[in-house]
Every structure is written in C-alpha cells, then in structure tokens.
Amino acid sequence: MPRAWSLKSRPHGMPRGSDFALVEIDSAPLGEGEVRIANRWLSVDPYMRGRMNDVKSYVPPFALGEPMQGGAIGEVVESRAASVPVGTKVQHMLGWRDEAVVPGDQVQKLPDLGVPDEAFLGQFGMPGMTAYFGLLEVADAKAEDIVFVSAAAGAVGSTVVQIAKAKGMTVIGSAGGADKCAWVKSLGADAVVDYKAGDVVRALAEAAPKGIDVYFDNVGGDHLDAALLAARMDARFAICGMIDIYNDGKPQSLKYLAKVIGARIAIKGFIVSDYMARAAEFYRDMGGWLAEGKLQREETVHDGLDAMPDAFLGLFTGGNTGKMLVRV
C-alpha cells in the first residue's frame, strides 16, 4: 500500500514531529492520460513551512489530513499517456509520498545534462532556477558587481555564489559555522561572513568596505539590515525568502530602511514559477558552466520515506549543506 505524509496539525512556531502523520493512500487504477510514478527522490524546501499555515499566499496551504506536496523525482512504472512511457524518469510536484499518480501533461521529463537524477531537485531544478533568475533577472547583476548572498551554503545560495563568479562578480556569502564557511569559500566566494561568530552588520561592513551592489536575500532579519546599511548607490535586492521569520513570525526590524531613499535601492520579491517558461535559458547556461567545470554541488541525504519530517526540520537548524533530499 502506498504511503504519504500528511499534516496532522498546524504548527505554532517550529514544527514538531507530532504535527505530521504517515498515512496509507489508495493505489487507484489509472485514468486516461495518467501515469503512475515510483518516487526515488523527494525534496524538502523552506517555503513548505508557509504552506503549513492556514493563510492565503501564492500557493494554497496544505490541507489537514491530506497528503502533502513537494518536488519529487521518480520513474514511470505504469502509463496511460503515450508521451510518457514506462521507464521514463520524470520530475513532478507530488512528493512527500512513495508513489504518485499524475496526469502525463503535468510531469517533466529529465533533461539529458549528464548529472544524477537528484540534481534536478537542487542545482538543476527549482533551487537552481531560483538562483539563476533571481540573480541575473530580478537583481540584474552584472560583471564587476559586488554581490552579498545570505544562506550561501544552502541549495539556492550556493548556486548564486557560483553563477555570480562565472559572470565575473565579486561575491560575499554568509553561512553558519567554520565548515560551511570553508565550503562556500571553496565555491569561489571572495569572502564569507560566519553569522554564528558575531554581529552580521559589523562583519559585512568589514567584508565589503566598498559596499554592495546586489543582495540576494534568503534569510531576512539581521542579514537584510546588514545589506541595507552596506548598499551602494542604485543597489538591487532580490528577495527570495526570509527563513529567519518562518517559524516565529516576528516582524523584520528594517532599522536601516531609510537607506532605500538616499541610495535609490530597488527591492523586488519574486517567485521562481514566474520564470518557468524560460527554463531553456537556465538549462543552456547551467549546462555550459557545468561543461566548463564552473559548478559544484553538494546534497545532504536522508534515507527512507520515514525520514521526511526530520529532513524538513533540519532546514531550520542548519542541518544541511547544499540541497536537503530524501532518498526513498
């Protein structure tokens, strides 16, 4: 019997294991045009925390007692869709389970880029596209810009670092702890701020004495304050996520917000789905950088469907370097 994780109760603050329930789901016959997928890899991502709240947002909240959703990679084991035959490797959004039934026109065949399947949930998937379009389109970053990226040891941030270096930018990343900072430095970052070692505002000022032109925000909080204070004239901020407030809901301090006026700072939020129609551009450039040896990646892997909640919670406690994944 297939199994899936459901949301048992809506979390208040940091989620707990008791907020999740592993339930059996029907293995129904396929309808016309549908495929049955044996999931091999499952993604957990910070944005999923927002879907656990019963509030209106850019994606609907998870329904209590219903299977949760998220990115997944799997193999088609039964098909009633001629365009997606048995044996096809696909990506889809019915994760948090070991088996999924999906309309054939709602799955994406994995491109032939010479990378392992799981890479399409990380650097060559949604996190990578977030980094690519957020940096180059939303922030309009260009060669010789000074770029600051928070959560630089995560799936999105680490890709931002490498794309920025491939494009000839100076990059300052932030990460928590000596090991993660060393890894970010190995990716090509010109400087790394260890946010666990002291005041981020002071540390960024020391790392970027000339200021910054671009801030790629995954964190919010004191990182956003530091970026505002360090921003040069006409700086551009791409606001991707604010993991600092996902669980406690505290308001941003924004104590240096007035800097926006004098420095003419442009601040823009974005969602990667805005750019899905341009995926071919992303695959073209990422494939090129990969061939040139300019890309590295790392995954933190938990094994087994039972490990999904622990993997998810690890996103908020520094438990991952690179992309957090579950291998089914």
Stockholm file with secondary structure:
# STOCKHOLM 1.0

chainA/1-328         MPRAWSLKSRPHGMPRGSDFALVEIDSAPLGEGEVRIANRWLSVDPYMRGRMNDVKSYVPPFALGEPMQGGAIGEVVESRAASVPVGTKVQHMLGWRDEAVVPGDQVQKLPDLGVPDEAFLGQFGMPGMTAYFGLLEVADAKAEDIVFVSAAAGAVGSTVVQIAKAKGMTVIGSAGGADKCAWVKSLGADAVVDYKAGDVVRALAEAAPKGIDVYFDNVGGDHLDAALLAARMDARFAICGMIDIYNDGKPQSLKYLAKVIGARIAIKGFIVSDYMARAAEFYRDMGGWLAEGKLQREETVHDGLDAMPDAFLGLFTGGNTGKMLVRV
#=GR chainA/1-328 SS CCEEEEECSCCSSSCCGGGEEEEECCCCCCCTTEEEEEEEEEECCGGGGGGGSSSCCSSCCCCBTSBCCBCEEEEEEEESCTTSCTTCEEEESBCSBSEEEEEGGGCEECCCSSSCGGGGGTTTSHHHHHHHHIIIIISCCCTTCEEEESSTTBHHHHHHHHHHHHTTCEEEEEESSHHHHHHHHHTTCSEEEETTSSCHHHHHHHHCTTCEEEEEESSCHHHHHHHHHHEEEEEEEEECCCGGGTTTCCCCCCTTTTHHHHTTCEEEECCGGGGGGGHHHHHHHHHHHHHTTCCCCCEEEEESGGGHHHHHHHTTTTCCSBEEEEEC
#=GC SS_cons         CCEEEEECSCCSSSCCGGGEEEEECCCCCCCTTEEEEEEEEEECCGGGGGGGSSSCCSSCCCCBTSBCCBCEEEEEEEESCTTSCTTCEEEESBCSBSEEEEEGGGCEECCCSSSCGGGGGTTTSHHHHHHHHIIIIISCCCTTCEEEESSTTBHHHHHHHHHHHHTTCEEEEEESSHHHHHHHHHTTCSEEEETTSSCHHHHHHHHCTTCEEEEEESSCHHHHHHHHHHEEEEEEEEECCCGGGTTTCCCCCCTTTTHHHHTTCEEEECCGGGGGGGHHHHHHHHHHHHHTTCCCCCEEEEESGGGHHHHHHHTTTTCCSBEEEEEC
//
